Amino acid sequence: MLETMKPMDIEKRSFEIITGLLEGRVLDPENELVVKRVIHTTADFDYADNLCFSEHAVTGGIEALRDGCDIVTDTQMARAGINKTVLARLGGQVHCFMSDQDVAEEARDRGVTRAAVSMERAAGLGKPCVFAIGNAPTALLALHELIAAGKVEPALIIGVPVGFVNVVESKERIMTAGVPYIVARGRKGGSNVAAAICNAMLYQIDR
């Protein structure tokens, strides 16, 4: 039977269904809304197990966003999916350098990916950033090197690239970088997941 409801009630009902399908599973209260929003975005309950959080990563991410930090993404798709209106009210903005002509030229000249060059550009922003990586494992590998070199101190790394080549390895490596992280272990992820995690934190500020 079809459910009849007002448009503004559809999301609320979706979260009620998600809670029911979790069948009484108790999620960490700090991480619960992030996990449920990712499930809401993907309809994939594997994320209840795949999402890994460093200690108080969500709380720290929310505090950083509340203080006006920026978000850096590795795709225009993730950038488009993040609620920029809420972020702007907090004093932040979203950056994606992947489509910049000079980034493409430098990546070609050096024989590296645009994602790696983009992370180097982000390191020069001069303000705290949340890095939301949903596509390129090379972005995570570049961040790992930049962190080790003392060139960037992310407020939070959201490491959820999807795919096969170096995806699992890059996620595992970023979990050893000594910075706060939210990682989707394994091969699953995507730009929509990266954006969903950002929004889950933003919406907890803008209630």
Salt bridges, closest charged atoms under 4 A:
GLU3 OE1 - ARG13 NE 2.82
GLU11 OE2 - ARG37 NH2 2.93
GLU16 OE1 - ARG13 NH1 3.42
GLU30 OE1 - HIS56 ND1 2.95
GLU32 OE2 - LYS36 NZ 2.69
ASP44 OD2 - LYS188 NZ 2.75
ASP46 OD2 - LYS188 NZ 2.51
ASP49 OD1 - ARG25 NH2 2.73
GLU55 OE2 - HIS56 NE2 3.87
ASP70 OD2 - HIS95 NE2 2.72
ASP70 OD1 - LYS127 NZ 2.89
ASP102 OD2 - ARG121 NH1 2.88
GLU106 OE2 - ARG110 NH1 2.67
GLU106 OE1 - ARG121 NH2 2.79
GLU120 OE1 - ARG110 NH1 2.77
GLU172 OE2 - ARG185 NE 2.82
ASP206 OD2 - ARG89 NH2 2.89
